[in-house]
Every structure is written in structure tokens, then in C-alpha cells.
Amino acid sequence: MSFSSLTFIFLFLPITLICYWGIPKKHGNKFLLAASLVFYAWGDPQHIVFLLECIALNYIFGILIRRYKSSIYSTAILWISIFSNVAILVLFKYAAFLENIYDSIFINTGYASIPLDADPIPIGISFLTFQLISYLVDIYREEIETERNLLNFAMFVSFFPKLIAGPIVRYKDTAEDLVNRSVNMKGFSYGIKRFIVGLGKKILIAGTLEKTADLVMGIPFDQLGAGTAWLGLACYTLQIYFDFSGYSDMAIGLGSMFGFHLPENFNYPYISKSVTEFWRRWHISLSTWLRDYLFLPLSYSLLTDRARKKIASRSYNIPWATYFSILIVFSICGLWHGAGWNFVLWGLFQGVFLVLERLEIFKPFGKAWSPLKHCYFLFVVMIGWLFFRLASPAEVFHYLKIMFGLSTFAGASNPATVPVENDLLLAIGIGIVGATNIVPALTEYKMKLSKESGGMPATLFSRLFPALETAGLYLILFLSVMSLASGTYNPFIYFKF
């Protein structure tokens, strides 16, 4: 079941909300756990037992890590738990990828192929794995207490708004909400608003852009011209942002409806002026997870004891450890997104620019004209998205040749045409505005003006803008539902990750 489906909007969500309000508060977690399991089973019934097994296994691991804290047994249990979770992820998600690697290396040398079962991948397994690992590591670091209530732990793992595609929620961010939360009209209204905005992002903007992106990316290379190739990439660049940020908005909104405070996952990443800044704004829950659980431990482990002491005293810097760790971490980040070399190359592509931006030779560029830095960033991030959208590195490089007019044919003999209709132009225009912080800036200016002006102007501001906002939300909801009713639904991009 998807948030952007009529079944969810008009059946599952209303029933869940009404029942949640109607039951005693002490039974709230029990009901939401049951609802979350129904939600998961609706979309992936064959793996509901797998989800329950993951919950039970990691609940036990958490108790054992704390029981033997500050001992070698605790460390051993932590590594066993991490290995177990990663092994499950690898078996489900990377079996075919590993089989292809093995075959490409050994099949021509006389070794027999190792056939691996390509079982369907449980939905949300990548997000689930990272969430569980962060919980266990935080217990080991004594940053949180072990959750001994199995019901609360199961709720933490399986709460349906963030179960499928994040954000990656850490236990310490939601521990209080699990035992002491309340739903008031302000939080519920905010949740509805956030959900509708996310729905509009997904259906009206990402859905419209997806049609053109798919059409362009499906054109045979010998019929694809440079201009059309750039159009397709521009559409996909906006599509992936509005698709994923739309999901995050809907998840945060749903959490607020039930009294949970899920973390923000996006902060207008396309206004960045560097790849470094981009990763502070894009998929924030993932980038902070990579920093805290991979980058910092890895870069620290590469140093000698003497270097560690100097770093602790802020008197020394080890650039090579930082650079090496960045490349390793972003290779893993790419592989986390998908089982293919194109994803690994995407991660390395990001890592290389993160390293370059830390080098001395790059520092003069940091003082360059702001629009120039923004153009540099957009160029890099758009090229990177090709590794996400196309099926193989070979296709990516061929598409790049067409974009820059380096292909031998570049669509010159029989160029394909892509209709640029009004709905596409409107989606691109709204997408460009929505991907910037123009709207928040105008809202802030409106509030400031309302406070500074007295009498009639202040009254007009206080009444007119909420009315316009409400009307806009109704319009977004109506248009989104009409689009869904017409059968134009497509799943969220990040479901595949």
C-alpha cells in the first residue's frame, strides 16, 4: 500500500485515525502496531513474518548488549548483531549482483557458477537495516537505554509512516513519543497540511515530470538529440527530488497526526552551492547516519594512537584518512541504494567531488561568484542522477556523449521529438520555484509585515493568508485525487531502494 493511493487516503488512513482516537490512550501503541503490520502485509504479505523475526532478533540483541556492557561480550554481541543484519540485507538485495561478479571473474577459468535464489526483496529492507544498526550501536555507546518493552520496540521498528522509505529514525529521537505523546488540533492540522503538500509534490509535479523523463530515457540512442537528452535529465532531476521529498513530507505529516515527531529529511538541497552543502540538505537522515556510524568510526580507526590524541586536542589534521573514508563511505552509500555498478559509480562520483572540495586547490573557487558556484553544483548533481536513472554504466556514458554532442549520431539522422505541453511547462515552473526557498521567504516576510503593520492591514493579513492557504490545500488535494482516479499512479522512486 502506498501513501499516494486511493485505498490509503480514503480507507486505511481514515479508519486508522478514527479507531486511534476512539480507543483508550494506554492501548494506542498496540493499535498502531497492529495497523502498521496490516499496512506492511498489504504491500508485502510474504515478508510479514520476516519483519516480525527482525524485530524479535534485534530486541534480544539490544538486551544482551546492555546486559554485558563494558565487556568483551558486549563488543562481540554488537558485531554479531551488525553482521546478522547486514547479512540478511546482502542475501535479499545483493545475491544476484554477487553472483554476476563471481561469474564474471571465475566462469571463464573453469569454476562452476554458484546459482543463488533471487527471492523478492522485502520492501523497506535498506531503511530497516540502518535503523536497527543505529539502535544497537547507540546502546553499545551507552547513548540510549535498551527498550525492554517488546511492544514499544516493535512500534519503533514498524511504525508505518516511516517503515517503507524513511526517514531513518533513531530510537533516541522517538523514545519519548513512544511512551508520552499527545495529539492536539495544532499538530493534527499541521500533519494534514504536510501530507497534502507531499501528495501534491508526488502526484502533480513528480508524476507529470516522470512522463517526460521516461519518454526521453526510452528513446533509442540513435534517435536522441542533445537538447532532448538535457530535457529528460532536467525533468528527472526535479522528479526525484519532488518524489522523495514528497514521501518524506507525507511521512512527517502522518507521524504528526498520531503525535510522533519524525525528523526532517530535506532542506531545499537544490539551492546548494557545493556537493558538500548538498549532502547536508539532501536525505538528511541518511547523510547523518553515514557520518555517525560509518565515516567517523572508519576515519578514526585509520589513525595511530598518537594521531588520535593530537586530533582530540584540535592540533592536528589527517586529510588522507578523511579522504579515504569519504570514498569508502560513499561507495557503500551508492551500493545501499541499489545492487549495481551504476550505483557504486554514483557513490564514488559523489565522494570524489566531496574530496575535491576539501583540497587546497579548490578553496579559491569557494570565493567565486555565488551563481557560478550554484551552476557548478547543479551540473555535478544532474550528471550524477544519470547513474540512478539508467540501467548500466555503459548507458550512462553513452547518454553523456549525446548530451555534449560527442556521439557519432546524436540523433541527427532521425531525431525523435518530445511534446512539450502546458502541463509539463507548468510542472517545471512550479518545480523550480518549489525546489528553492522562495515560498518560505515570502511566508516569513508576510509574517513580519503582518506584525509591523497595525490596524486594518494586520487584520487583513491574519485572515486573508490562512484562507488562501486552506483554499490552496483543497485544490492540491482535489487535483491529486482526480489524477489518482484517472489511473496515473506510479510508485515512489525510493521504494526500490
N, C-alpha and C positions, 0 to 999 in steps of 0.2 A: 504494500500500500504506500502511496506517495502522498506527501502533503498537498501537492497540486493535482489532486484527483477529486472528482465529484463525490466519490464514495467517502473519502476522508472528510471533505468540507461539510457535507450535508448529512452524513450518517455517523461515522466514527467519532468525530470531534464533538458534535452536539450531545450525543448520548453520553460520552465520557465526561463532559463538563457537567451536565445535569446530574448524573449519578454521583460525581465527586462532591458537588455542593450538597447533595441530599444525605450523604452518609455522615456518621459522627467523625470528628476530626481524628480520633485515635485510630480509625481504620483507613485513613487516607492513603498511607503507603501500601497497604495490602491491595487496595483497589487499583492504585496506579501501577503497581507491579503486574497485576492481572491484565490490566489494559495494555501495558507495554508488551507483554508476552503475546497477547492477541494480535497487536499491531505487527510484531515481528513474524508471527506464524502466518499471518495473512499474506505477507510478501514472500516468505521463505519457510514454508511449513516443514520441509525436510531437515532443517537445521535448528529447529527449536530445542531439541534435546542437546545438541552441541552447545548452544548458548547456556543452557542450564548446567551442563558439565563444566564449562569455563567458569561460571560463577562459583560453583562448589569447589573446584580445584584451587582457584585463587583465593577464596575465602580461607581455606585451610593453610595455604602458603603464608598468607598475611598473619595468621595466628602463630604459626611456627617461627616466623622471622622475629616477631616480638618476644616470644617466649624465650628464645635463646639469644636475645640481644647482647651485643658487645662480646660475642664469642665467635669462634671459627665456624660453629654450626650455623649461626645466623647467616654468615657470608656464604657458606656452602648452599644453604636453602635458597638464598636470594639468586645465586647463579643457576641453580636447578630450575627455579621458577621462571627466570628470564629465558633460559634455554627452552623450556617446555612451551612457553607462549610463542616464541619465535619459530620453533619447530612446527607448531601447528599452523602458523601463518605460512611458512615455506611449503609445507605439504599441500595445503589447499591452493595457494596462489601461484607458486613458482615451480611446481612439479614439471609441467610441460616445458617451461623455459630451461630448467636444469637438464632435462632430457635432451633438448636440442643442443645445448652446449656440449654435453657428453658425446652425443652422436657426431657433432662436427669435429671433435678432437680425436675420437678413438675409432669411429666406424670404419675409416679408411686404413686403419692399421691392424685390422684383423680381429678386433674386440667386438663382442656381440652387443647389440643395443639393449638398453635397460628400459623396457616398457613401464611407464608409470601411469596409474589411473588418473585420468583427468576429471575428477569429481567436480560438480558445480561448486563455486566459491560462495561461502556464506556471506550474505550481504553485511557490509559494515565491518568485516573482519580486521581490516587495517586499522580503523579507528579504535575498535575494541581492544586490539593487542596493545597499542600505545597507551591507552587509558589504564589498562591493568598493570602494565610495567611501571608506569608512573606511581601508581598506588603502592606497589610493593617496594619500590626504591625509596619512596618517601617514608615508609615505615622503617626501613633499614637505616635511613639517615636520621630517624627519630624526629622528623618534621611533623608527623601526624601520629595519632593513636590508631591502633588496629580497630577496625569496625567489627565488634563481636556480635552484633545483631545481624543475623543472616538476612533477614527481611530488608533491613536498611542497605546492606551491602548489595543485595540483588537489585534494589531500586537504583542505587548509584550506577551500577553497570548497565542496566537495561532501560532506563527512563527513555521513553520512545522519542521525544523531540530531538535528542542528540545521538540516538543509537546508530543510525544508518550512515550519516555523513558528517558527524561532528556538530559543533566544535568539540575538540578533545578536552574534556572536562577533567580536572584533577580533583581528587577527593577533598582536599582542603578547601577548595572553592565552593563546594556544595554540601559539606558536612553539616553546617548549621541549618541549611534548608531541609535536610533530611529529617530533622527532629523538631525543628521550631520554625515554621513558616506560616504565613497568613496570606490570604487573598483578599485584597481590598479593591474598591472600584477604580482607584487610580492605576494600580498595577494591572488589573484586568483590561482596562481601556487601552493602556499602553501596549499590552500584549496583542489585542485585536488590531490596533494600528500597525504594529510592526509586522504582524502576519500578513495583512493585506498588502503592505508595501512590498514584502518579499514575494508574495504571489504575483503581483504586477511585474516585478523585475523578471521573474521566471517566464511567465506566460506571454506578456505583452512585448517585452523587449528581447529577452534571450530567445524566446520562441520565434519571433519574427526574424531576428538575425541568423538563427540557425538554418532557416530555409535557404538563404543565400549562401551561407558558408558551406553547407552540404552540397549545394548545386555546383559551386565553384570547385570544391575539392574533389568532386566526382567527374569533372571534365577530363578526358584523356589529355595527357601532356602535349601531344602533338596538335591539339586544338586550343591550347590555353595561352592567352596573351599575357604580357606583363601587367597591364592595367587591371585586367580581370583577376589575376593572381593576387595583386595587392588588395583589391576589394574584398576577396574572400578571406584573406588574412585579417584585415581590419574588422570584418564582421565577426570572425571567430574570437578576436581579441576582446571585443566588447561582450560577446556571447558568454564566454567562460567566466568573466567577472560577474555579470548580472545573474547567471545561472547559479554560481556557487554562493555569492553574497546574498542572493535571494533565498536560497535554502537556509543560510545562517540566520537571516532576518526572521524567517518563519520559525526556526527552532527557538530562537531567543524569545520571540513573541509567544509561542506555545508555553515555554517554560514560565514566563511571567503570568500567564493565565492560571497556572497552578501554584504560583507562589515561589518558583525557583528563579534564581538569578544566574543565567548562563553567561559566560564571558563573551565579549565582543570578538569577532573573528576578522573583521575588515575595517580599515580606516582610510578609505579613498586611496588605494595603492597606486592608481594611475596618475596621481599628481606628484609622484616621486621624481627626484632628480638624479637618482643613482640606484643601482641594483641593491646596494646595502640598505637604503631607505625603503625600497620596495618590500624587502623581507621583514621590515618592522611593521609594515602595513597590510601585507597580504597573508591570509591564512595564519593569523597571529597565534592561534593555539598550537599549530604545528611548528612554526618557527621557534617559539619559546620552548616547546618540548624538545626540539632538536638541540637547542642551545643548552638546556639544563641537564639533559640526560645522555647526550652524545658528545657535543662539541667540548664543553668544559671538562668532563671527565677524561676524554680522549687526549686533548691538548695538555692537560695536567699530567697524565700518565707518561707522556713522552719526555718529560723533563727529569733531570737529576735532582737529588735532594737539595743540592746547593742552589740550583736554579729556582727551585720552588720557594726556598727561603727568600731569595732576592725578589721574586715576584710578589711574595707576601708583604715585603717591605716597600713595594712600589718603586724599587730602584733598578729594575731590570726588565727587559722585554725580550721575548724569544719569538721572533717573527716566523722562523721556519716551522715551529710547532703549530703556530696558528694557521699558517697557510696549508700545511699538510692536513690538519684536522678539518679545515673548511672543505677541501676537495673530497676527503673521505665521507664526511657527514652529508654533503650534497649529492654524492653518488648514491648513498643509502636513501636520501630523500627522493631522488629520482626513481630508484627501484621500488620504494614504498608505494609510489603512485601507480606503477604498472610493471608487469613481468615482460620486459622487452628492452632491447638495446637502445631504442629511441628514448626511453625514459632515463636510462643511465646516462646517455649523452646529454639529455636536458639537464640533469643534475650537475654533471661536470661543467656544462656551459654556464650555469648559474655560478658554480663555485669558482671558475676561472675569473669571471668578472668581479666577484667578491674579493678575490685575492688581488687582482689588478688595482682595484680601488683603494687598497691598503698600501700599495707601493709608493715610494717617494716620487717616482716619475709621474704618477697620476695626480699628485697633490696640486700642481698648478691648475689643472682642469677644474678642481674644486672651487676656484675663484673665478671661473668663467661666467659669462652672461647666463642668467638663470634659464631663459628659453632654450639656449643651446644645450645646457645640461639636461633639460627635460626631453628634448629631441633625441639626444643620445640614449637616454633611458628607454624611451618608447621604442626606438629602433631595436635595442637589445631584447627587450621583453617580447616584442612581436616575433622576432626571429625564433626566440625560444619556444613560443607556443606551437610552432610548426612540428616540433618533436612530440607534442601532445596529440596533435590532430591527425597526423599522417601515420601510416602503418609501419613504416620502416625507415631507417636512416637513409637508405638509397632514395626513397621518395622525397625525403626532406631536402637532400642536396639537389635533386633534380628540380624541385619546386623553387629552390633558391636561385638556381641558374635561370629559370624562366623569369622570376621577379626582376632580376638585374640584367635581363637581355643577353645572357651568356649562352642560352640554349641554341642549338643549331636550327631548330624550327620555331620555337617560341610562338606558336600559333599563327605564324604569318601566312601559311598556305590556306588554311581553312579555320579561321578563328571562330570560336564559339562565343555567342552573345548571351549575356545575363541580364534579364529585365530588372531595371532599377525603378521600382514602383513607389508610389507615395508612402505606403506603409513602411517600406524599408528606409526611405529618407527620414521619415518621422522617428522611427526606432533609433536610427543612427544619431539624429539630432538630440533626442531625449537621452540617449545613452551617453553621449559626450557630456551633456550637462550633468546627468546623474552620477557620472563617474568622477566628477570634481566636487569640491566643497562649496560650490556656489549657493546651493539651497540652504545649507546650514548657516552660511554667512549672511544670507538675506533674512533668515529667521532670527538670527542674533541681532541684526540691525533693526528689524521690526520690533523686537522686544525692547531694545534700547530706546528707540523713538517713542514707543508707547509710554515708557516710564518718564521720559523727559518732557513729553507734551502733556499738558493738563486739560481738564475740562472735556469738551466735546471730542477733540481728536483722540484722546486716550480712550474714551468710551467706545468710539468708532473702531479703533484698533482692537480693543479687547473683545468686541462682538463680531466684527467682520471676518477676521482671520480664522478663528475657530470654525465659523460657518463654512468658509471656503475650504478649509482643510477637511471637514466632515464630508462636504459635497465631493471633493476630490477622491476621498477614500471610497465612497459609494460608487463613484464612476469606475475606479480601478477594479473594484470587486465585480461590478456588473459586466464590464468588458472581459475580465478574466474568465468568469463563469461562462459567458457566451462563447468564448474561444474554446474552453474545455468541452462545452456541449457540442461543438461542431466537430469534435474528434481530432483536434490538432495536438493533443497531448504528447509530450516526449519526456522520458525520464531525465532526472538530473544527471549532469555530466559526472559528478563525483561519486555517483552510485557505483561506477565501475572500479573505483579505487578502494 
